Amino acid sequence: MNTLIFRTAAPFIVAVMLVFAVFVLLRGHDASGGGFIAGLIAAAAMAVYSMAAGPDIVRKAMYLPPLSIAGLGVCLAAASGLPALFAGAPFLTGLWAFPDLGGATIALSTPLLFDIGVFLTVFGATTAIILALETMEGAE
């Protein structure tokens, strides 16, 4: 799909999809959503960008290779269970902290770290598959 309209609109579509992925990731603790769905949305954004600009441009735009991102996500998801062990609770027990940052209290939790790990894993693995398929398509 190499039309001028699509190539022009793709960066805006990708930006909206990535912002929506972050929204779904952060919303996942209160309602449906979370790391898995957000990772799929972000990977779909990379698929749109790959169709518009090509897989080589997407690989250059990403700071790390997609499979490295997936590996980082697995490590982060596993590491999110360690604070519970240090607190004397079972592995992957949810722990929350409420630091006060200049009058604003934010909630930090180990389930959020786990969801970010799942997000990175799904995003990295799915993006790697999409880019491999897109590269194979261009080889025909």
Short mmCIF file of the C-alpha atoms (twelve columns), coordinates in Angstrom:
data_MODEL
# 
_entry.id   MODEL 
# 
loop_
_atom_site.group_PDB 
_atom_site.id 
_atom_site.type_symbol 
_atom_site.label_atom_id 
_atom_site.label_alt_id 
_atom_site.label_comp_id 
_atom_site.label_asym_id 
_atom_site.label_seq_id 
_atom_site.Cartn_x 
_atom_site.Cartn_y 
_atom_site.Cartn_z 
_atom_site.pdbx_PDB_model_num 
ATOM 1   C CA . MET A 1   0.000   0.000   0.000  1 
ATOM 2   C CA . ASN A 2   2.051   2.877   -1.288 1 
ATOM 3   C CA . THR A 3   -0.388  5.737   -1.779 1 
ATOM 4   C CA . LEU A 4   0.457   9.318   -0.955 1 
ATOM 5   C CA . ILE A 5   -2.612  9.708   1.262  1 
ATOM 6   C CA . PHE A 6   -1.739  6.644   3.343  1 
ATOM 7   C CA . ARG A 7   1.940   7.620   3.694  1 
ATOM 8   C CA . THR A 8   0.864   11.103  4.800  1 
ATOM 9   C CA . ALA A 9   -1.799  9.935   7.259  1 
ATOM 10  C CA . ALA A 10  0.167   7.007   8.725  1 
ATOM 11  C CA . PRO A 11  2.297   9.020   11.211 1 
ATOM 12  C CA . PHE A 12  -0.847  10.592  12.684 1 
ATOM 13  C CA . ILE A 13  -2.627  7.233   12.848 1 
ATOM 14  C CA . VAL A 14  0.417   5.667   14.529 1 
ATOM 15  C CA . ALA A 15  0.634   8.471   17.090 1 
ATOM 16  C CA . VAL A 16  -3.051  8.118   18.016 1 
ATOM 17  C CA . MET A 17  -2.717  4.342   18.286 1 
ATOM 18  C CA . LEU A 18  0.334   4.596   20.560 1 
ATOM 19  C CA . VAL A 19  -1.379  7.111   22.850 1 
ATOM 20  C CA . PHE A 20  -4.430  4.838   22.972 1 
ATOM 21  C CA . ALA A 21  -2.155  1.883   23.829 1 
ATOM 22  C CA . VAL A 22  -0.751  3.795   26.810 1 
ATOM 23  C CA . PHE A 23  -4.305  4.682   27.888 1 
ATOM 24  C CA . VAL A 24  -5.386  1.030   27.716 1 
ATOM 25  C CA . LEU A 25  -2.257  -0.040  29.609 1 
ATOM 26  C CA . LEU A 26  -2.878  2.396   32.462 1 
ATOM 27  C CA . ARG A 27  -6.643  1.805   32.517 1 
ATOM 28  C CA . GLY A 28  -6.182  -1.948  32.873 1 
ATOM 29  C CA . HIS A 29  -5.983  -1.829  36.664 1 
ATOM 30  C CA . ASP A 30  -9.467  -0.384  37.089 1 
ATOM 31  C CA . ALA A 31  -11.386 -1.955  34.202 1 
ATOM 32  C CA . SER A 32  -10.826 -4.240  31.259 1 
ATOM 33  C CA . GLY A 33  -7.587  -3.762  29.394 1 
ATOM 34  C CA . GLY A 34  -3.991  -3.983  30.427 1 
ATOM 35  C CA . GLY A 35  -0.634  -4.983  29.106 1 
ATOM 36  C CA . PHE A 36  -1.683  -7.629  26.604 1 
ATOM 37  C CA . ILE A 37  -4.261  -5.567  24.715 1 
ATOM 38  C CA . ALA A 38  -2.081  -2.438  24.870 1 
ATOM 39  C CA . GLY A 39  0.837   -4.410  23.419 1 
ATOM 40  C CA . LEU A 40  -1.334  -5.586  20.536 1 
ATOM 41  C CA . ILE A 41  -2.513  -2.041  19.829 1 
ATOM 42  C CA . ALA A 42  1.067   -0.723  19.828 1 
ATOM 43  C CA . ALA A 43  2.195   -3.570  17.553 1 
ATOM 44  C CA . ALA A 44  -0.677  -2.783  15.194 1 
ATOM 45  C CA . ALA A 45  0.611   0.787   15.095 1 
ATOM 46  C CA . MET A 46  4.015   -0.536  14.014 1 
ATOM 47  C CA . ALA A 47  2.268   -2.620  11.337 1 
ATOM 48  C CA . VAL A 48  0.585   0.511   9.969  1 
ATOM 49  C CA . TYR A 49  3.900   2.360   9.995  1 
ATOM 50  C CA . SER A 50  5.599   -0.582  8.301  1 
ATOM 51  C CA . MET A 51  2.995   -0.666  5.543  1 
ATOM 52  C CA . ALA A 52  3.462   3.054   4.964  1 
ATOM 53  C CA . ALA A 53  7.236   3.422   5.279  1 
ATOM 54  C CA . GLY A 54  8.637   -0.089  5.014  1 
ATOM 55  C CA . PRO A 55  10.004  -2.513  7.600  1 
ATOM 56  C CA . ASP A 56  13.570  -1.192  7.375  1 
ATOM 57  C CA . ILE A 57  12.426  2.312   8.379  1 
ATOM 58  C CA . VAL A 58  10.495  0.872   11.331 1 
ATOM 59  C CA . ARG A 59  13.543  -1.100  12.480 1 
ATOM 60  C CA . LYS A 60  15.645  2.073   12.307 1 
ATOM 61  C CA . ALA A 61  12.985  4.066   14.194 1 
ATOM 62  C CA . MET A 62  12.887  1.554   17.060 1 
ATOM 63  C CA . TYR A 63  15.689  2.048   19.586 1 
ATOM 64  C CA . LEU A 64  16.026  -1.679  20.311 1 
ATOM 65  C CA . PRO A 65  15.346  -4.748  18.169 1 
ATOM 66  C CA . PRO A 66  11.808  -6.044  18.786 1 
ATOM 67  C CA . LEU A 67  12.934  -9.362  20.290 1 
ATOM 68  C CA . SER A 68  15.170  -7.481  22.743 1 
ATOM 69  C CA . ILE A 69  12.108  -5.502  23.817 1 
ATOM 70  C CA . ALA A 70  10.220  -8.773  24.307 1 
ATOM 71  C CA . GLY A 71  13.064  -10.175 26.414 1 
ATOM 72  C CA . LEU A 72  13.174  -7.007  28.501 1 
ATOM 73  C CA . GLY A 73  9.429   -7.376  29.070 1 
ATOM 74  C CA . VAL A 74  9.772   -10.962 30.292 1 
ATOM 75  C CA . CYS A 75  12.528  -9.888  32.696 1 
ATOM 76  C CA . LEU A 76  10.455  -6.963  33.994 1 
ATOM 77  C CA . ALA A 77  7.358   -9.139  34.478 1 
ATOM 78  C CA . ALA A 78  9.405   -11.687 36.410 1 
ATOM 79  C CA . ALA A 79  11.176  -8.993  38.447 1 
ATOM 80  C CA . SER A 80  7.833   -7.484  39.461 1 
ATOM 81  C CA . GLY A 81  7.322   -10.433 41.784 1 
ATOM 82  C CA . LEU A 82  10.570  -9.945  43.680 1 
ATOM 83  C CA . PRO A 83  9.460   -7.050  45.935 1 
ATOM 84  C CA . ALA A 84  6.794   -9.312  47.406 1 
ATOM 85  C CA . LEU A 85  9.445   -11.870 48.381 1 
ATOM 86  C CA . PHE A 86  11.460  -9.170  50.143 1 
ATOM 87  C CA . ALA A 87  8.288   -8.100  51.973 1 
ATOM 88  C CA . GLY A 88  7.687   -11.668 53.175 1 
ATOM 89  C CA . ALA A 89  4.689   -12.244 50.910 1 
ATOM 90  C CA . PRO A 90  4.240   -14.901 48.205 1 
ATOM 91  C CA . PHE A 91  5.800   -14.292 44.781 1 
ATOM 92  C CA . LEU A 92  3.768   -11.887 42.567 1 
ATOM 93  C CA . THR A 93  1.691   -10.574 45.467 1 
ATOM 94  C CA . GLY A 94  0.614   -7.043  44.611 1 
ATOM 95  C CA . LEU A 95  2.266   -4.268  46.605 1 
ATOM 96  C CA . TRP A 96  1.404   -0.572  46.418 1 
ATOM 97  C CA . ALA A 97  3.271   2.602   47.348 1 
ATOM 98  C CA . PHE A 98  1.770   6.095   47.430 1 
ATOM 99  C CA . PRO A 99  4.615   8.630   47.229 1 
ATOM 100 C CA . ASP A 100 3.797   12.308  47.596 1 
ATOM 101 C CA . LEU A 101 5.334   14.317  44.761 1 
ATOM 102 C CA . GLY A 102 4.918   17.992  45.485 1 
ATOM 103 C CA . GLY A 103 1.335   17.756  46.707 1 
ATOM 104 C CA . ALA A 104 0.271   15.109  44.175 1 
ATOM 105 C CA . THR A 105 0.003   11.540  45.388 1 
ATOM 106 C CA . ILE A 106 0.531   8.846   42.803 1 
ATOM 107 C CA . ALA A 107 -0.032  5.115   43.135 1 
ATOM 108 C CA . LEU A 108 2.876   2.880   42.184 1 
ATOM 109 C CA . SER A 109 2.349   -0.862  42.232 1 
ATOM 110 C CA . THR A 110 3.955   -4.140  41.319 1 
ATOM 111 C CA . PRO A 111 0.900   -5.097  39.201 1 
ATOM 112 C CA . LEU A 112 1.644   -2.024  37.060 1 
ATOM 113 C CA . LEU A 113 5.240   -3.250  36.599 1 
ATOM 114 C CA . PHE A 114 3.899   -6.672  35.636 1 
ATOM 115 C CA . ASP A 115 1.501   -5.122  33.103 1 
ATOM 116 C CA . ILE A 116 4.318   -3.042  31.610 1 
ATOM 117 C CA . GLY A 117 6.361   -6.237  31.302 1 
ATOM 118 C CA . VAL A 118 3.481   -7.992  29.534 1 
ATOM 119 C CA . PHE A 119 3.059   -4.937  27.286 1 
ATOM 120 C CA . LEU A 120 6.729   -4.979  26.281 1 
ATOM 121 C CA . THR A 121 6.682   -8.743  25.714 1 
ATOM 122 C CA . VAL A 122 3.582   -8.710  23.508 1 
ATOM 123 C CA . PHE A 123 4.685   -5.552  21.680 1 
ATOM 124 C CA . GLY A 124 8.189   -6.876  20.977 1 
ATOM 125 C CA . ALA A 125 7.177   -10.372 19.907 1 
ATOM 126 C CA . THR A 126 4.268   -9.244  17.746 1 
ATOM 127 C CA . THR A 127 6.294   -6.459  16.138 1 
ATOM 128 C CA . ALA A 128 9.083   -8.933  15.334 1 
ATOM 129 C CA . ILE A 129 6.562   -11.214 13.633 1 
ATOM 130 C CA . ILE A 130 4.977   -8.337  11.716 1 
ATOM 131 C CA . LEU A 131 8.329   -7.022  10.504 1 
ATOM 132 C CA . ALA A 132 9.455   -10.512 9.465  1 
ATOM 133 C CA . LEU A 133 6.242   -11.019 7.489  1 
ATOM 134 C CA . GLU A 134 6.512   -7.573  5.927  1 
ATOM 135 C CA . THR A 135 10.104  -8.292  4.909  1 
ATOM 136 C CA . MET A 136 9.076   -11.619 3.357  1 
ATOM 137 C CA . GLU A 137 6.318   -9.865  1.433  1 
ATOM 138 C CA . GLY A 138 8.824   -7.409  -0.029 1 
ATOM 139 C CA . ALA A 139 11.127  -10.266 -1.078 1 
ATOM 140 C CA . GLU A 140 8.554   -11.765 -3.457 1 
# 
